[in-house]
């Protein structure tokens, strides 16, 4: 099913202020642009990213070992190939959470407020429905209020908040927030289980 979904890409996404970008899955040739994208994220925000994304080896590993079944990164790309935003759908292909995907999104600081996050999350929700997922989760640090509001606008509901549960890259504690979305799977995509 995923192969059928991926045939829809690349596709163009129209955004606010006349911005257009091409949306497609991550490719090995994106390594340098993907690394530059993470370097543009302010250090104060990188503290909340689970991986050390400024280390070239981390990005190289992602780009050279792409497994779209487990991790499907969708990139929003400018005409020159620069990465404007990235959203990733994480899946467990077996076990007790096989029907649940987890989604994350990050937008380049210079291109925020133009609908990139919303556009990529909407694409991810559509993909999730088409491949038969029944629920989506999104994880946040308690201070990420703007991101949580955007996910709420797309239908995600708060599932739980654990005070001082996670640590950022400098070992400071923060609340952990989990939001979820029940996917109303269309009949034609139903049947996976």
N, C-alpha and C positions, 0 to 999 in steps of 0.2 A: 504493500500500500504506500509506503513512504516514497518509493521510486516514482509512483504515479504523481504524488504531491509535488515532488521536486521538479517534475517536468514543467511546472508553472513558472519556474525561475530561470533567468532573472526577470524581474518585473519592475516597472517604474512606479514610484510613489510620489504623489504631489503633496506638498506641505504648505504651511503658512508662509507668507512673505515671498511667494513665487519660487520657493526652494523645491527642487526636484532631486530625488536620489534613486539609485538603482538598488533593489533589494535582492540578495541572493545568499546562498550558504557560503560559509568560509571555504576558501581554497588554499592549497599550499603556497601559492604565489602571493598571498596576502600578508605573509609574515612581517615584512618590514613596515607596511602601512598599519597593521594591527598593533605592532609594538609602539609606533609613533602615537597612535590613538590613546593607548594607556598612559604614555608619558605626558600627554596633554591634560590628563585628569589631575586636579589639584591633590597634593599629598594628603591634605586633610580628608579627602574622600577616598583615596586609595587605602586608608587605614581600615575601611569597612569591607574591602574586597577580600575574599577568602584566600586568594593566591597572591604571590609576589609578582605582580604583573609587570613590574619595571625590569625584571630580570629577563634578558633575551632568551635564555634557555627555556623558561616557562612557556613563552609564546611560541618558540620553535617547536616545542613538544606538542602543543595544541595543533599547530599548522601542519606538522609532518605526520601526525597520527590521528587524522580526522576519522571519527566514528559517528556518522550522522544518526545512527540508530540509538546511541546512548546520549550524545551531546550534539544538538543541532544548532550551531551558531548562525543566525541570520545577520548579515551586515547591511547597513545602509551606507551606500558609497556615493561620493561625489563623482562628477564626470571625469576627474583626473585620477580616480582610484583611491582617493583618501577615504579613510573610514570615518563616518560621521556619527554612527551609532551601532550598537550590537545588542542583540537579544538572543538568549540561548534557552532552548528547551532541553531539559535534562530528563532522562527516562531510565527506569529500571525495567529491563525486558523480562524479568521473572520475579518471583517472590510476591510478598503480600502488598507491595506498592506498585505492581505492574500496571495498574489502571490509572495511576496518578503521575502527572508530569510536574516538573518544577521549572518555573520560568524566572529569568533575571534579565535586566536591561540596563544599559549604560549609554549615555549620550555625551558626545564631545562638548566641553563647556561652551565653545563658541556657537553651538547650534541648538542650544536648549530653548524651549518655549516655542518651537515651530511645529510640534506634532510628531517628531521622530519617535519618541518613546511610545506614544499611543499607537502610531502606525505599525511599529514592529511588534508590539504586544498583540495588536489585533491580528496580524499575520500569524503569530505564534498560536493564538487561540484557534484560528481557522485550521491550521495544520493539526493541532491537537485533536480537534473534532474529527477531522478527516482520517486520522490514523487510529481512531477508536478509543482515545483516552476519555475517561469519565470525569476526571477532576484535575484541576491545576492548583499548584501551591506557589506562593511567592514569599520569600523570607526577607526580613528587614531588621535593621538596627532601629531602636526606638526613636532616634532623632531624625530618621528619614521620612518626615511627615509629608513632604511634597510628593515623594514617590508613592507613599501609601494612599494619598488622596487620588492620584492618577489611576492607580490600580482599582480603587473603589469606584471610580467613574466607569470603569470597564466591567463592573459586576463582582469584583473580588470582595469578600467579607472577612472581617477579623475572625480568626479561629482561636488564637491564644496569644497571650503576652506574658513572658517570663521575666520578671525584674532581675537586672544584673546577671544575666545568664551567659552572655557571650563576652569575649574579649577581642578588642581590635588588635592591630599589628603592634601596638605599643603597650599591650596588656592592660588597657583600661577597660573596665566592665561597662556593659550597656544592656538595655532591655533587648530581648529577642521577641520579634513579632512575626507570627505566621498568619498569612491571609490565604483564602481559598476561593475557588470558583468551581461550581458544579457545571459541567458541560452538558447541555442538552444535545446529545448526539443525534444527528439526523438519521432517519431510517436507513438511507442508502449506505451510511458508513457504519451502522451497527453490525454486530456479529463477531467482533474481535473480543476475546475474553481471556 
